Every structure is written in C-alpha cells, then in structure tokens.
Amino acid sequence: MGEWTYEKAGVSIEKAEVFVEYIKEKLKTLPQQALLFGSFASGVKLKGYKNPVLMLTTDGVGTKLKVAQAVDVHNTVGIDLVAMNVNDLLTTGANPMAFLDYIATGRIDLKIMKELMDGIVEGCRLAEVSLVGGETAEMPDFYPEGVYDLAGFCLGVCEEEELITGENIKPGDVIIGFPSSGFHSNGYSLIRKVLEDCGVSYHDKFEGREVWEVLLEPTKIYLQEVRALKSSGVRIKGMAHITGGGIPGNLVRILPEGLKAVVEKDKIPKNPVFDWIRDLGKIQEEEMFKTFNMGVGFMVVVEKEDMPTVLSRVYSSFVCGFVEEDKRSVVIV
C-alpha cells in the first residue's frame, strides 16, 4: 500500500488550515472582535463592571443535524448552535459576550464546513457575541464521511446583584411568553420517526414550503427581547428557555418550593407545525408539551403590575399563565 501519511489516513491538515483562514476572514464582519484569535486561547475585554460574575453554558443541536445532512443544507444549524447556548445564558441575567464552537466530522468537506461557519457567524452577529475560537476535529474512523456533530460554548457576564435566579417568584406573578420560530432544536428524534413512519419526504410540501425548510427554521435568539425588558426597569423574577422537556420540564427549574406555575394553553398563539406533527404521529397532548416548545420559545415571570410594560416593550409577547401556592410543579390547563 506504500507509505502512510496523515492525509492517507483520512485527516487533511491542509484543508483544516484553509478552513481556519476562512473563519478569520468571516470574523472581520462581527461587531465584537476577539483578542488573540487563532492563538492557543482567546478572549474578550471585560469593561464597565464593578463586581462581575462570569456565567458559562454549553449545548448542541441534537438530531436536527440529521435533517441538515440528509438534504445537504448546513447554513442554518450554526445559528441553532449559537441560539441554544445564548438563550440558556440569557435566563441568568448575564450579557452574552463570547462563543466557541466544536465541530467533529469524519472528513473535512470545505463546502459543508464553510456553510456551517456561515451559520455560526450569523448566529454570533444576531447574539452580538465574539467568536473567540473553536475546534474542528477530523476523525475518519469515528464519523462516517458526510456526518458531523456540533457543540457550542458561551460566556456571559453581569453584576452579581443582577443575577436572575427565580428565588423571588411569588404567588400572583404572571408568566409571559415569547413566540418560537417553530420546533427550534428539540424533539427531532421524534419528528424524524413520525415522518419516516408516515412516509413523508423532506421534499414534500407543508403550507407552501418543503418539509426540510420547515424543519430547518433556525432557533430564535431572544437577546433583543430580554435586553428591552432589562432596560425598561421591569423586575424580571425568572426566565426559562423552553428546550428539551418542553414547558413543564423547563419552567419548573426556576420555581421555588411551594409554588406551582399554571400555563394556559389557549393563550399560546397557534403555530400549525405542532398540530401537523401531532396529527401525523397521533401524539398525545401531554407528550407534545413534554417534547416540544409548543410555540413558546422563552418565558419570563414578572409581577402583575409589570405586565403592561412587558407587553408594550416586546410586541410579540403574550400572557400565558400565573403562579400560585401549591406543590412545586407546572400544569397545563
């Protein structure tokens, strides 16, 4: 077989270097620039804080990636990667500052890698964070060719007294929702099984769009909504990013003991994609709410007197529940 090389074993250092140069050029378009990008470590300047607390989060995109890989469309899941991390960070009251990515693949395909990076950079632009670094791992004996996985990491900062923990939530507080853009990045293992079982192709149509377009709609980033509330003087008592586990599994995480959140499903704006997948898969309502965001991507808990300010500052927001005394839980009514 002749002499072995790293290239012959399936790893291309040359392609990796080309990809890094591509990233460096893309980052010049971001409003926030990283320090020492391309070195062994990178970062951002920390200005304007007296008693800063650094907050960090990590997340991925899940099996939504299998849809992207099946239809060879890769520029949206990078936005998802940033969104899943930034939205988690926002719930703490921290201001997102820096993002890192990890891409693992069987073989570097520059077309695919560049599309992924285009999405990641766009997500960083929307979230107003610096992309301070990342890792692209080419592992030919681990991932089949054409397959990749993504992970993201986000850093944020706020003053210690500005941390939002949920500990001050009280009976009578109001739950306000921000609409999702669709499925976001959760429930795709169930979605794919339902479509496969029903013989639905990614290229079939749903309400004038191909199914893959509906499924690859990027996760909404809620930076501007949260920023609008913080600047309004509203006292935000708790925030929840509605991801895996749905409304019950995520909203309960911010509730103190002895409090129950009552979510009124009829007050959530209808998004037809959820009825579509429910009817296709004959999925019970309880399972739907445990698996999907059901049209609510983000939830905020505030005092009742602050409700008008929230609704006026975030035009798309809607009241969808309240808090009362009871065993710590979330009920959908």
C-alpha positions in Angstrom: 0.0 0.0 0.0 3.0 2.3 0.2 3.9 4.8 2.9 1.2 6.0 5.2 0.5 9.7 5.7 -2.0 11.6 7.9 -3.7 12.6 4.7 -3.9 8.9 3.5 -5.3 8.0 6.9 -8.2 10.4 6.3 -7.0 13.6 8.0 -6.2 16.7 5.9 -4.1 19.3 7.8 -4.1 21.4 4.6 -7.9 21.6 4.5 -8.1 22.4 8.2 -5.7 25.3 7.7 -7.8 26.6 4.7 -10.9 26.4 6.9 -9.2 28.4 9.7 -8.2 31.1 7.3 -11.8 31.2 6.0 -13.0 31.7 9.6 -10.6 34.5 10.2 -12.0 36.4 7.2 -15.6 35.8 8.3 -14.9 37.1 11.8 -13.9 40.5 10.4 -17.6 41.2 9.8 -18.6 40.8 13.5 -19.0 44.0 15.6 -17.2 42.4 18.6 -13.6 41.3 17.9 -11.8 38.6 19.9 -8.3 39.0 21.5 -5.6 36.8 20.1 -7.9 34.8 17.8 -6.1 31.8 16.4 -3.7 31.5 19.3 -3.9 28.8 22.0 -6.5 30.7 23.8 -8.6 33.8 23.0 -10.9 36.1 24.9 -12.7 39.5 25.2 -12.1 42.6 27.2 -14.1 43.0 30.3 -15.2 46.6 30.8 -17.7 48.5 32.8 -18.4 46.1 35.6 -17.7 46.6 39.4 -18.5 43.1 40.8 -18.6 40.9 37.7 -19.9 37.3 37.7 -18.9 35.1 34.7 -21.6 32.7 33.5 -21.0 29.8 31.1 -23.1 27.4 29.2 -22.7 24.6 26.6 -25.2 22.9 24.3 -25.6 21.3 20.9 -28.2 21.0 18.1 -29.2 17.3 18.5 -30.6 15.2 15.7 -31.8 18.2 13.8 -28.3 17.8 12.3 -29.5 14.6 10.6 -32.1 16.6 8.7 -29.5 19.1 7.6 -27.1 16.3 6.4 -29.9 14.5 4.6 -30.8 17.5 2.5 -27.3 18.9 2.3 -28.3 22.3 3.8 -25.9 23.4 6.5 -26.1 27.1 6.9 -29.0 27.2 9.5 -27.8 24.8 12.1 -24.9 27.0 13.0 -27.5 29.7 14.0 -29.2 27.0 16.1 -25.9 26.2 17.8 -25.4 29.8 18.9 -29.1 30.3 19.8 -29.3 27.2 22.1 -26.4 28.5 24.1 -27.2 32.2 24.2 -30.8 31.7 25.1 -29.7 29.5 28.1 -27.3 32.2 29.2 -29.9 34.9 28.9 -32.0 33.3 31.6 -29.4 34.1 34.2 -29.4 37.8 33.5 -25.9 37.7 32.1 -25.0 39.6 29.0 -23.6 37.1 26.3 -20.0 38.1 25.3 -18.1 35.2 23.8 -18.8 32.0 21.9 -16.7 28.9 21.0 -17.6 26.0 18.7 -16.6 22.4 18.3 -17.1 20.6 15.0 -16.4 16.9 14.7 -16.5 15.2 11.3 -15.3 12.1 9.5 -13.7 14.1 6.8 -13.4 17.9 6.2 -15.6 19.0 3.3 -14.8 22.6 2.8 -18.2 23.4 1.3 -20.0 22.0 4.3 -17.6 23.5 6.8 -17.9 26.9 5.3 -21.7 26.7 5.3 -21.6 25.7 9.0 -19.3 28.5 9.8 -21.5 31.0 7.9 -24.4 30.0 10.2 -22.3 30.2 13.3 -21.0 33.7 12.4 -24.6 34.8 11.6 -25.7 33.5 15.0 -22.9 35.4 16.7 -23.9 38.5 14.8 -27.6 38.2 15.9 -26.5 37.5 19.5 -23.8 40.2 19.4 -21.1 38.0 20.8 -17.5 37.5 19.8 -16.5 34.1 18.3 -13.3 33.6 20.2 -12.2 30.2 18.9 -13.2 26.6 18.4 -12.0 23.2 17.3 -12.5 21.3 14.1 -11.8 17.6 14.7 -11.4 15.4 11.6 -11.9 11.8 12.8 -12.3 9.4 9.8 -12.6 6.2 11.8 -15.2 7.7 14.2 -17.7 9.5 12.0 -18.8 8.3 8.5 -18.0 10.6 5.7 -20.6 13.4 5.4 -21.5 13.2 9.1 -20.7 15.8 11.6 -21.6 16.9 15.1 -21.7 20.3 16.7 -21.2 21.7 20.2 -21.1 25.2 21.4 -20.0 27.1 24.5 -21.0 30.6 25.6 -19.6 33.0 28.1 -21.5 35.9 29.6 -21.1 38.4 32.4 -23.3 40.5 34.8 -23.0 42.2 38.1 -23.5 39.7 40.9 -26.6 41.5 42.2 -28.2 41.3 38.7 -28.3 37.5 38.6 -31.8 36.2 38.0 -32.4 33.1 40.0 -36.2 32.7 40.3 -35.9 32.8 44.1 -38.1 35.9 44.4 -41.1 34.5 42.4 -44.3 34.7 44.4 -47.9 33.7 44.1 -49.8 36.1 41.8 -46.8 36.6 39.5 -47.5 36.5 35.8 -46.0 34.2 33.2 -45.3 35.9 29.8 -44.2 34.0 26.7 -42.2 34.9 23.6 -43.1 33.0 20.5 -40.8 30.4 19.0 -40.0 30.3 15.3 -41.1 26.6 15.2 -39.6 23.4 16.6 -36.3 25.2 17.4 -33.8 22.4 18.1 -35.7 19.9 20.2 -37.9 16.9 19.5 -36.2 15.9 16.2 -35.7 12.3 17.1 -39.5 12.0 17.5 -40.2 14.2 14.4 -37.9 12.1 12.2 -39.5 8.8 13.3 -43.0 10.2 12.7 -42.2 11.4 9.2 -40.4 8.1 8.4 -43.3 6.0 9.7 -45.9 8.1 7.7 -43.8 8.1 4.5 -43.3 11.9 4.5 -40.3 13.1 2.5 -38.3 16.1 3.4 -39.2 17.4 -0.1 -42.9 17.1 0.4 -44.8 20.3 0.9 -46.3 21.8 4.1 -48.1 25.1 3.8 -46.2 26.1 0.6 -42.8 25.1 1.9 -40.8 21.9 1.6 -40.8 20.0 4.8 -37.0 20.4 5.2 -37.4 24.2 5.1 -39.9 24.0 8.0 -37.7 21.7 10.0 -34.5 23.7 9.5 -36.1 27.0 10.5 -33.4 28.4 12.9 -34.0 28.7 16.6 -34.9 32.3 17.6 -32.4 34.2 19.7 -34.1 36.3 22.4 -31.3 38.8 23.1 -33.3 41.9 22.0 -36.4 40.9 23.9 -34.5 40.3 27.1 -32.5 43.5 26.6 -35.7 45.5 26.1 -37.1 44.3 29.4 -33.9 44.9 31.3 -33.7 48.5 30.0 -37.4 49.2 30.8 -36.9 48.8 34.6 -39.1 45.8 34.8 -38.1 43.5 37.7 -37.6 40.1 35.9 -38.0 37.4 38.6 -37.3 34.4 36.4 -36.7 33.3 32.9 -36.9 29.9 31.2 -35.6 28.8 27.8 -38.1 26.2 26.5 -36.0 23.4 25.1 -35.9 19.6 25.7 -38.6 18.7 28.3 -40.9 21.3 26.9 -42.7 23.9 29.0 -43.2 21.6 32.1 -39.6 20.4 32.2 -38.0 23.9 31.8 -40.4 26.3 33.6 -40.2 24.2 36.8 -36.5 24.7 37.0 -36.9 28.4 38.1 -39.8 27.8 40.6 -39.1 28.0 44.4 -40.5 25.2 46.6 -44.2 25.6 47.3 -45.1 27.3 44.1 -47.0 26.0 41.0 -46.9 27.5 37.5 -50.3 27.3 35.7 -49.9 27.6 31.9 -53.0 28.3 29.9 -52.6 26.6 26.6 -55.4 28.5 24.9 -53.4 31.8 25.4 -50.4 30.5 23.4 -50.5 31.6 19.7 -51.1 28.7 17.4 -48.2 27.5 15.2 -49.5 25.0 12.7 -46.3 22.9 12.7 -47.2 21.5 16.1 -50.7 20.4 15.1 -49.2 18.9 11.9 -46.7 16.7 13.7 -49.3 15.8 16.4 -51.8 14.6 13.9 -49.3 12.7 11.8 -47.9 10.8 14.8 -51.1 10.6 16.7 -49.2 12.1 19.7 -51.0 12.6 22.9 -51.2 16.3 24.2 -49.2 15.6 27.3 -46.4 14.1 25.2 -46.4 17.1 22.9 -46.0 19.5 25.8 -43.2 17.4 27.3 -41.3 17.2 24.0 -41.8 20.5 22.1 -41.9 24.2 22.9 -45.5 24.3 21.5 -45.0 27.8 20.2 -43.3 29.3 23.3 -39.6 29.6 23.0 -38.9 31.7 26.1 -40.8 32.5 29.3 -40.5 35.4 31.7 -42.0 35.7 35.2 -42.8 39.2 36.4 -45.1 40.9 38.9 -48.6 41.5 37.7 -48.2 45.3 37.7 -45.2 45.0 35.3 -47.2 43.0 32.8 -48.3 46.1 30.7 -44.7 47.2 30.4 -43.6 43.8 29.2 -46.3 43.6 26.6 -45.6 47.1 25.3 -41.8 46.6 25.1 -42.0 43.2 23.4 -44.8 43.4 20.9 -44.9 39.7 20.1 -45.2 38.7 23.8 -48.3 37.3 25.4 -49.6 36.4 28.9 -49.9 32.6 29.2 -50.1 31.8 32.9 -49.7 32.6 36.5 -48.1 31.4 39.7 -49.9 30.1 42.8 -49.2 28.3 46.0 -49.0 24.5 45.7 -46.5 21.7 45.4 -43.6 22.8 43.1 -44.8 21.9 39.6 -46.1 23.1 36.2 -49.6 22.3 35.0 -51.0 22.9 31.5 -54.7 23.8 31.6 
